[in-house]
Every structure is written in C-alpha cells, then in structure tokens.
Amino acid sequence: MENMRILKNNLIILIIFLFSSCSSIPSNTSNSCSIFKERYLWFKHAKNSEEKWGTPVYLQLAIVKMESDFDWLAKPPRQKLFKVIPYKRPSSSFGYSQAVNGTWEQYKKETGNKLAVRTRFKDSVDFIGWYTNKSSTILKIPKNDAFKQYVAYHEGWGNYKHYKKNKKIINLAKRVEKQSDVYKNQLKKCRTLLSRNKYIIF
C-alpha cells in the first residue's frame, strides 16, 4: 500500500515536470545557449532536425523566435470589428512554428508523423526542417539562407516570387536573418558542451 502511494506521488511529480517543461517559455529567448541550457532536450530535437533535413539549428530557432517567441500556445491576435469588438483570427496558425492547418496536415501526411502536434517543440522543429527542405527543392533556396528561407516560410512557395514588393515581409525576413546570425555566433560558444551531454532524462 505504501509503495503504491509513493509510486502515485512520483507519477504526479513527473506529470507536473513534463507539463511545466513543455509549456513554459524560456527565460531568455534571444540567447540560444540560454534556451538550450534550460531545455536540453530541445537541443537534441533541433539537432536531430538539422541532421535529418539539413536546416541549421540556429535558423530553426530564428524562425520559432519570430513566429511565436517560443510560446507553445501562440495564435494570431483576433481581428476587431469597428476597432473594438473581438472577431475571428486571420489564420489557423498555431504553436511554436505557427503552422497553418493545411500545411501541418501536408507535413504529417508526407512524413508519416501522424501523431505530430504543433504544441510540441520536437514536432515543430521537424516541421520547420521539412518545410525549409521543400523550399530548397522547389525554390532553390540554400538551407542556410535565413532571409530567403523565412520569406518562403511566411509567404508560401507560391507567393515567394512576389516578396520584393512587400516591405513588411522584407523587414521581417531581415530580423530573422539578424537573429539567426546572433544564434549562430552564440552556439559556437556552447554547442560542443551541449553535444557532450549524452544523458537522457526520459
């Protein structure tokens, strides 16, 4: 009876740990080393995506930073009627990657990752790797070209060719490019140490 009680308490603690580790936003989302220091498993997931799809870890992070700032439940703000009354959201974007419903379903179908969810970091960075890999194939964009990869990510493969007329997306892509460079330089200082940490929590 006592053993059952201890097991139950440990299970509750584990559930709380898993939920909090998945849902909370890292304290400093502008620093890649700080992010991975708090979320070591995130480094493993981003590294796995890089090895699978060829998209650099720093670019994955820069896209997540711009899209959701690492908020797992992020959604576009609601539109307002007459600037006051809350109305519908402009798109179905959701989660870390802000993938829309249709593209997310395409990702699951093409990769066979049928249980993927947009609120899971592992699935989100794999989605980003899949998407940027397709952008490389369809639009011939290098996988380390943060500017053009983000334009394709934001605008879609079909609308990519029109981006030069869109000052807003150009400015957003420049921000992603800058953040990508920051993450890249930061990772140079901690990636070796992160790669040495072979322990598995669960």
Stockholm file with secondary structure:
# STOCKHOLM 1.0

chainA/1-202         MENMRILKNNLIILIIFLFSSCSSIPSNTSNSCSIFKERYLWFKHAKNSEEKWGTPVYLQLAIVKMESDFDWLAKPPRQKLFKVIPYKRPSSSFGYSQAVNGTWEQYKKETGNKLAVRTRFKDSVDFIGWYTNKSSTILKIPKNDAFKQYVAYHEGWGNYKHYKKNKKIINLAKRVEKQSDVYKNQLKKCRTLLSRNKYIIF
#=GR chainA/1-202 SS CHHHHHHHHHHHHHHHHHHHHHHSCCSCTTCHHHHHHHCHHHHHHHHHHHHHHCCCHHHHHHHHHHHHTTCTTCCCCCCEETTTEECCCSSCCBTTTTBCHHHHHHHHHHHCCTTCCTTCHHHHHHHHHHHHHHHHHHHCCCTTCHHHHHHHHHHCTTTGGGGGGCHHHHHHHHHHHHHHHHHHHHHHHHHHHHHHCCCCCC
#=GC SS_cons         CHHHHHHHHHHHHHHHHHHHHHHSCCSCTTCHHHHHHHCHHHHHHHHHHHHHHCCCHHHHHHHHHHHHTTCTTCCCCCCEETTTEECCCSSCCBTTTTBCHHHHHHHHHHHCCTTCCTTCHHHHHHHHHHHHHHHHHHHCCCTTCHHHHHHHHHHCTTTGGGGGGCHHHHHHHHHHHHHHHHHHHHHHHHHHHHHHCCCCCC
//
